[in-house]
Amino acid sequence: MLDLIQEASQPFAPLLGVARLMRRAFLQQDLAPLGAALLARAQANPIDANALMDCSTVLQLTGERALALALQAQAIALQPLYSLPAAQAASPCRPGLRLLVIMGPGDLMANTPIEFLIEDADVTLDLLYLTLDSPVPELVPEHDVMMVGVAESDANAALLARLVGVVAHWPRPVVNLPANIAVLSRDGVCAALIDVAGLEMPVTARLERSALHALAAGALTCAALLPGDDFPLIVRPIGSHAGTDLEKIIDRDALSDYLARVAGERFYLSRFVDYRSPDGEFRKYRIALIDGKPYLCHFAVSTHWMIHYLNAGMTESVDKRAEEAACMASFDRQFALRHAQALQAIHQRMGLQYVGIDCAETGAGELLIFEVDNAMVVHAMDAQAMFPYKKPAMQKVFAAFRQMLAHAAVTA
């Protein structure tokens, strides 16, 4: 960490970036000294936008969200454009790529975490932050392809709508059109995929709090909100991530208790699907769909239906890791083939060159979709000694992403 602190202490030093900083957090290193160094640098040089942006990232990683977003806003106001050099040099037989990504203000879930996808590639990255009010610069860095990194959310809806006009006549090829990203809400994905053969995604309703109170009181039935469905249900506040306030509701009393505990005015509601395997365990896949081809990024096994890789006990279980390794080794010839038609339908209907999918398999063998999102974290930060099979699998993902960019650059 000392080397990074020394680097971060230099006035007007280059941007460290999200990937380098999150890697330190992932290794559970103390980020407080680094944050202090960046804050001191920003205070000494109030126009040092890189210091403000990196300090914002550190504060987000340490849970200081409000202050982090305030510093980020200052950074963007000073300088909307941030650059990260390619990790690998270009070669005469393979010129490097220049990627421009349009970003929006917000936390680490507000945009595609692009840095992880090109962390070791020969791709020069420029990040252009736009807001609802900021003008699009007349001059932007030379680039081979532009990607819209802004993620779908209620907070980003107006910015995505603005970007439709911005990218309509963009002079370079564009990856991930904003109008297609805007469909990635939970109810939007459900509506887009509802009739795909071999795919299960329960109808998802977007509801006001008052409707849930009416359901809890018996003034409304489940069928009135979700035709054909009944308890148990899944409820979560709109805009929540990582399972925050996501709960399985077994009856009206449980819903009343939930509303008494959880704030929020709008919620997603859907039918609960029991997707446990015959051995009683639940299994969840995170897939990157790149130019229509699926790549497995991680596979988690848990006794609980709400699976997050970091709390599924993968580091504590040799057996779980062995199953994940086997799943990654066989993915192309087993899972990807079983669900080829459903995955291709997702690609065609979403119309995005890059998107992430969290999913599982039902007892009937259907592909159960939890979420389709362009902002899922896809990384290679896991310790190689414990997860030796991860690096080769993730290198396939990153190589495919780089190839997608190259293909987009010459085919538009």
Disulfide bonds with the S-S distance in Angstrom:
none
